[in-house]
């Protein structure tokens, strides 16, 4: 039987069979009936299709949920055997530290630490200017808005922005400041406004467009906070700083940037594809790890190991691409993690809906601040967008094949498709045109994913066909063109895809182009793009507007007529239905 079966008997004892249902034919073998009952029920296809995290399998959340489901099913049904001592010992030897929790998920055992106390936040920034007129003018110039996240009122403490990194000379360690000045000339708007709050110990929720330096905005205060902590003891594995990302590639990228800013910091990326044994050996050699960048599922796997990591000393937690992490596919795992950390928490993303903000409020202190740089959910202004209306899928493929030689001459091209099979199929077609092409999606082994991304970054290949696993956070330099072969599922995904071009580099702000290929069946997303372009002040082509008018419409509420008010007395010729009033959906 399985590890988690509660009732197993010794092999020498008599077998206790489950009573056979009377509805089953007497000639049917009870064992066959039992085995049939163990077969999983077919999944609802519509529910899977609505799960954004499962469509492209950006992280192994399906594995985590499957483990939880199998455990719950095995504990609920009646087993054939009673539990033996050997089975109980084997189960206990796992030492997973997981307990059965609400909502049919596994949870870490609740931390014995007291709840987060706002008075325990330590400010590392002394005598910083607040509420000045120059700071207000700067925020007006760069369209920066600040407010308290819980009350939605203007924040009474308005820290002035950091205009030069040298202004933080008294706060930043010398080696960190020197590393920053070697790589950057001055802070970007999101960095300028975020740094004072994070260095003051405040919880923060930050939204800014793609490619504007959000990673550095949270890494600098994380490294400063790390420098003020007591070193790890010999029996501690860490970490002190925890950064959570939704994809393996993004986690690896963040860890690489952290290493470039502070080479002496013991940092590690905890992602799928890396075995627990190798991690144990590495922790044993290095004496623990101070900064961890991890995907949620793999982090829980490692924390569950008695020789793995511990969240007891985490003092600074970051959720990068926080809106994705708080969605259904990751929310249960992130909830377990945040329930066991007691330090400062900050969240960053380019998109953040009102509903996601309400979810985030559960984990942020009442004094938490929301910083919006520009308009939340708006595509970057450094990318020129085009929507091509084509008759069918074959026309889309012909369009890309014809345009690709020209795009390759301009620079690197990133092509997004909806499915993993479609990713491989399109790559095979493009390879026939004597163009070096590789793919990136969830079905590829982690080594192959790293190899494809490395070749694309080093310009060894000019075309990368990918699913949405590459749409969030990846900072690939010199991506000149983004092609959405299959349109995004929603506006947030569209914004993140477009943001792979037009990235901010050390030399300059790059520009790019995005082509979104639409067919007549894509009228719904056409309406979303059309409305977004109108809000951003982009010109809307007539064919895009015409296609958007064929999209889904929500019918206005039906008004009662005189006949319906007469409780079935019938319709008379002189009864005239009142005109429908315009509703909020019109």
N, C-alpha and C positions, 0 to 999 in steps of 0.2 A: 504493500500500500504506500501511499505518498507520505511525505514527511509530516504533513499537518493533520493526518487522520487522528481523531481523538480517541477512537476505540479500536485497538488492534489486539488480537489474542495471540498467545504463543502458538508456534507452529504445531506443538504437540497436543494442543487442546482441540476439542471438537469444534467444527465449523458451525457458526450460528448463521443460518441463512435468513435473509429478509423475507417476511411473509409475502406470499404471492397474491397479487390482486385477484379478486374473484372474477373480474371482467376478462382475465386472460384465460385463454383456452387451456384446459388441463393437460393437453398433450404438448404444450409449448414448454421448452426447457427454461426453468427459472433463471439460470445463469445468462442465457441469451436475452431474456427480458431485462435483466439487470444491466447488461452491457449496452442494450439499446437505450436505456434510460440515461446512460452516461454521455451519449452523443450530444454535442452542443447544439442548441437551437440556432437556426439560421438567423443571421443578423439582418436587421432592417436596412436595406440599401439606401433609403432616403436619409436615414439618420447618419449613416457614414458619410454620405456625400455632403451633408451640411457641416461636418466637422472639418474645419480648416486645418487642424493639426494632423489629421489622418490622411488627407488627400495627398499630400506630398511627403508625409512621414518625416518632418523636419527633425524630430527627435523620437526616441523609442518610447513614446507614451503608450502606444498600444501594448507593448510588452509589459509595462508596469500595471496597466489595468487588467491585462490577462492574468497576471499572477494573483492580483487581488480577487478577481472573479473566481478563479479556480479554487482558491483557499476558502472563500465563502461558500461555494457550492459543496465542497467536500465536507465542511463543517455542518451544513444544514441537512444533508441527506443521511439516511441510516446506512451504516457500513456493514459489510459481511462479517467482519472480524472485530473482536474487542482488542483494545490497544495492549501491546506487550511492553514489558519493561525495556526491551531493546529498542523498540520503536520510540518510546518516550525519551530515552537517553539520546538517540540519534537526532530526534527533533530538537531537544534542548541544546545539543551541541552546536546548532547553527548560530546561536547567539545573535539573532537578527535585531533585537531591541525593538521589534515592531509589535504593535498590539492592534487587535481588531478595533476599528474606529468607525465613526458615523459615516454615512454616505458611501458605504461599501468600498472604502479605500484603506490602505495601510497608512499608519501614522507613526511618526517617531514618538517615543514615550514623552509625555509632557515634561518640559524643563522644570527643575525645582527652583530656578531663579525667580526673584520677584518680578512683577510686571515692569515694563519700561517706565521710568520716572523722568519727566521733562527736566527736573532740576539737576539730574546727573549729567546732562550734556555739558561738555567742556569746550569753551571757546578758545580757539587757537589764534584768534585775530583780535588784537586789542586796539582800542582807540580808532576804529575805522569810521570814516565820515558817514553820516546818515542824513537823509531828508534834505539834501542841498538842492539848490536851484540848478546847478550844473548837472547833477545827476538826473534830474527830471528832464532837462533838455536833451541829454544823451539818450534817455529811454524813448523820448518822443522821436528822435532822429532815427533810431534803429527799430522802432515799433516793438518795444519790450513792455510787457504788462506784468504786474505783480499783484497777487492777491492771496489771502488766506484760503486754503483749500477747503476747510470745513465750513466757514461762514460765507465764502464767496464775496467777502468784502475786501476793500483795498487794504493791503498790509500796512499797519501803522509804522513799522520799522523798515524804511526803504534804504538799504545799503547802497552807497554809491558804487559804480562799476570799477573794476580794475582795468585801467587803461594801459598799463605797462607791467610786465612781470616783475620788473625791478622794484615796484612798489611793495611787493611781498617779501623783500629781502630779509626782514626781521622775522618772518614767519616760516619761510621755506628753508629746509636744510641746504647748506652750501652746495653739496654735490647735486642735489635735485635741481636747484636753480640754475647751476651751470649747464646741466643737461638740457633743461628747457630752452635756455638762451641759444644753445647750439642748433636747436631744431626749429625754433619758432621766433619770429620777430616781435609780434605783439598778439595779445589774446583776441579771439573772435568775440562777437557780441554775446553768444551763449556762455562762453568761458568768463567773460568780463563780469556778467551779472551773477553767475552761479557760484563762483569761487568765494565771495564774501560770506554768503549764507552757509555753504558747506563747511568752510573753515571756522564758522561761528557755532557749529554743532547743530544746526537746524536740519530737520527733515525737509526733503525737497522733492517736488514733482516738476520736471522740466520738459517742455516740448519745443522743438525747433526743427527746421527743415533738414533734409538729409544732406550730409557732406559738409557740415559747418563746424566740426570739432567737438562733438558731444563726448567722445571717448576721453579725450584729454581733460575735459571739464570735470569729470568725476575721478580720473586717475590721480590728478595732482593732489586734491584733498585726501584721497585714500592713502597715498604714500606719505603725506604729512602726518596723518593720524597714526599711521603705522610706526613712524619714527618716534612718536611719543609714548609707545607702549613698552612694557617690560618684555625682554626677550623670552622666547619659549623655553620652558624648563626641559630637562633631559627626558622627562616622561610625557611631554606634550607633543602632539603632532600638528597642532594648529587647525585651521588658519586663524589669523587676526582680522584679515580683510577678505570679504566674500563678494564676488561679482557673479551674477547669474545671467546667462544668455540663452536664447532659444535654440541656437544651432551650433553645431560643432565648429564650423568654419569661423563663425563670429567669436566664439570663445577663444579659439586659437589666436585670432587676430588681436583681441584685446590683451591677451597675455604677452604677445610679442611687443605691443606698444608699451606695456608696463615694464618689460625687460629693457627696452631702449631708454626709458626715462630713469630707471633705477636698476642698473645691472647687478648690484650687490644684494638686492632683495630676493629672498627665496620665493619664487612664484612658480605656479604650476597650473596647467590647463587640465581639468578633469572632464573628459569627454568619452563618449562611446568608442569602442574599438581598442581601449587600453585595459588590459587585464588587472585584476586586483592584486595578483601576486607581484607583478612588476612594480605596481605602485607601492606595495609594502616594502619592497627592497629599496626603492628610491627614498622613501621616507626614513628608512633605517639608516641609509648612508648620509643623507643630508641633515638629519636631526630635525625633521618637521618642515612644514611649509608655512610661510607668513601670508602670502597672497594667493588665493585660489580663484580661478575663473572656471566656471563649470556650467554644464547643462543640468537641468533639474533632475532628470531620471538617474543619470550616472552619479550625481552628487549623493542622492539618497542611497544608492547601492554602496558607495564608499563609506558613508557615515554609518551605515548599518553594520559594517564590519568592526569587530572589536579591536582589530589592529589597524583600522583605517583612520579617517579624520574625525574630529570632534568640533561641534559648534559652540562649545562652552565659552571660548574666549573671543568670539567674533565681536568686534566693536564698530565695524563699518560695513554696511551691506548695500549693494547696488543691484538694481534690476534694469538691465539694458534691454531695449525694446520691451518695455514694461507692459504695454497694452497686449502684446502677444502672450507674455507670460501669465497674465491674469485672465486670459480666455479659458474656455472650457477644457481644452486639451492639456494645459499645464497647471491650471488653477489649483487642483488638489495637491499636486506635488509642491508648488510654491507655498501653499498654505502650511504644509508641514514644515518647510524650511523656515519661513518667517516666524512661526510659532516658537521656534527654538533659538532665536537670536534676540539679543537685548540691546544692541548698539544703535547707532545712527543709521537711518534708512533713506535712500534716495532712489528715484525712478526717472528714467530718461527714455524718450521716444520721439519720433517725428509725428506720430498720430496718437491721439488719445481722446476717445469719445466721452460724452458726459456719463454714460453708464459705467465705463471703465474707471472713470475718476471716482465714482461712488464706491466701487469695489476697492480702489486703492486707499480710500479714507480709513478703512478698517485697520491698516497697518501703519499709518502715519500719525504722528502726535498731533494734538489740537493746534499746536503752533506751526504746523507745516505750511510751507509757502509754495504756491504754484507760480512758475515763471514761464511765460509764453513769449518766444522770440518769433515775431512775424505772426502769421495766421496758422493756427493748428490745422494739420491735415492738408496744407497747401503744397502743391508740387514746387520743387525748386525752380527759381526763376532763371537759373543758368542752363536750362535745357530747353531747346526748342522742340515742341511737340507737334506731331502730324498724325492724323487719323485717316487711314486708307480704307475706303469702303469697297470691298471686293465681292464678287458673286458667290464664291464657294471656297472650299478648302483647297481645291486644286489650284485656283487662282492665287491663293495666298502663297502656296509653295512655289509657283512660277515667279511670283513677285520677288520673293527672297532670293531665288536662284539668279535672277537677272540683276538684282541690285547688289548682291554680295561682293562681287569683284571690286566694285567701286567703294563699298564700305571698308573693305580690307585695306585699301590704299589710304583711307582717311585715318584709321586707327583700329583699336580693338573693338570687337562687336560682341555684345552679350544678347542672346536670344532666349526669351522666356516662353515655355510651353506649359500646358496644364498638367500633363501626366508624364510618368516615368517612361511608359512605352512610347508615347509620342515624342519624347525627348530623343530616345535612341533612333526611332524611325526617321525623324527629321535630320539627325546627324548623318545617318547613312546616305540620305539623298544629297545633302550638301557636300559630302566627301567626294561625290562623283564629279564635282566641278573643280578638282585639283586644288582644294582649299583645306588646310590643316584644321580639323574640327575635333573637339572633345566634348564630353558631357559631364554634367554634375547633377546628381539626384540621389534620393534616399536609398535606392537599391544597390548602389555601388559600394564596394568595400571602402573603409575609411582611408586605406593607403591609396587607392585609386582616386578617391575624391581629393585628397591632398595633392596628389601628383597632377591632376587636371588643373586645379586652382593655381598651383605653383607654375606650371607651364604657361598658363594664361597671364599670370602676373609678370613673369619674366619675358613676355612677348615671344615665347617659343611657338605659340599658336595665336592666331588672331581672332578665332571664333570659338565661343563657348556657348553650348546649348544647355540650358538649365531649367529646373523647376523653381518654385518659390523658395527652395532651400537657399538660393543665392540672392534673394530679393531684399533681405534685411541686414543692414549694418556693415556688409562687406565693403571695405575700402580698397578697391582695385584701381590703381592709378591708370590714367590715360585711357579710360573707356570712352571712346568717342561716340558710339552709337548703341542704343538699346532698341531691340526689336521685340515687341510683344506679339509673337506669332499667334498665341492664344491670349485673349484679353484677360485682365485680372478679374477676380471674383467680386471685388468691391473696391471702393475708392481708396481705402487704406493700403491695400495691396498694390493698387495702381501707383500711388504716391511713392511707395518704397521701391518699386521696380524702376520708375523714372529716375529716382535718386541714385541709381548706380552710375549714371553719367553725371558730368558736371561736378566732380568732387574737388574739395579744397586740398591742394598739395602744399608742400613746403615752399615751392617757388611762386605759385600763383593760383588764382581761382580758375579752374578749368571750365570749359563749356562743352555741351554735347547736344545730341539729337535723339529723339525717341520716335519710333514709328509704331503705332498701334494698328494692327490689322483686324478689321471687323467685317463680318458677313451679315446678311439680313437677320439671322437668328440672334444677333448680339444687340438687339435694340435696347434692352434694359441697361446694360453697362454703357451703351452710347448715351442714354439719358443722364446717367451719373457723370460721365465725362463732360458732357455738354454743360450741365449745371456748374460743374467745378470750373470749367474754363470761363464761364460768364462771371463767376465770383472773383476769379483771378485777373480779369480784364483781358483775357486772351481772345483773339478773334475766333468765332465759331463758324466753320464752313457750312454752306447750305445743305450739302449732302449729309453731314453729321446731324444737323438739326432735324432734317427730314426723317432720318433713321430713328432718332430718339423719340419722335412723336408716335412711333409704332410700339413703344415699350409698354410695360405693364402700368396700368392706371388703377388707383383705388377708387371705386365708385363712391359717390357721396351717399350719405344716409338717406334712406327712402322716407319721404314725407307722408304722413297720414292723409288720405283723401277723405272726403265727406262720407263716402260709402263705407270705408273701413271703420269710421267712427260710429256707424249705425249698427254695428254688431250683427252683420249678416242680413240686413234688411234688403240688400240688393242695390243695383245701380240704376239710377234714374237718368233720363235723357237730360234733365236740367242740371244734373250734378256736374260741376266743373272742378277738376283737380287744381289745387292752388299751385302757382309756379314754384319750382324748386329754388331754394335760396342757395347762394354760393357758400360752400363750406370751406374749411381749412384745407381740404384735399383738392379743391377745384384748381 
